[in-house]
Amino acid sequence: MSDGRIIDTSAAAKALGVTPRTIQRWAEAGHLRGWQVAKRGQWRFDASAVLAKRDGSNKSATSDTSDATPVDR
């Protein structure tokens, strides 16, 4: 569930201990849910999704993977 706080790429990077470029790559790849704003394509993120990623709960941090193909190991 969202708490309504919106953060930018720099704040997300600081919370997760990675670079802002890593956050952008994760967002572009769908590993971290966010949306682009403005003409320059700046990213914004729901703070609860970033915290979920940090805490290891990818349910609210990533897009739905219900159609993902299982991998046999």
C-alpha positions, -999 to +999 in steps of 0.1 A: +000+000+000+012+035-008+018+061+019+016+088-008+052+101-005+069+107-038+107+107-041+132+115-069+160+094-083+186+108-059+166+101-028+158+065-041+195+060-048+205+071-013+178+049+003+190+019-016+228+026-015+233+027-052+239+054-078+211+074-094+220+058-128+214+024-113+179+036-101+172+048-137+183+015-151+161-005-127+131+017-135+137+014-172+140-024-169+109-026-147+128-037-115+116-006-096+082+009-103+083+046-111+072+071-137+089+098-158+080+134-155+089+166-174+105+168-208+139+158-195+125+124-184+132+127-147+120+098-126+097+098-096+091+069-072+066+059-046+086+059-014+069+027-002+081+009-034+116+020-027+115+009+009+100-025-001+129-030-026+154-021+002+137-045+026+136-073+001+099-073-006+096-070-043+058-073-043+052-035-043+086-025-058+083-042-092+057-047-118+034-078-118+054-110-127+024-133-127+031-142-163+067-149-156+080-183-168+094-205-140+130-216-143+139-252-136+171-257-117 
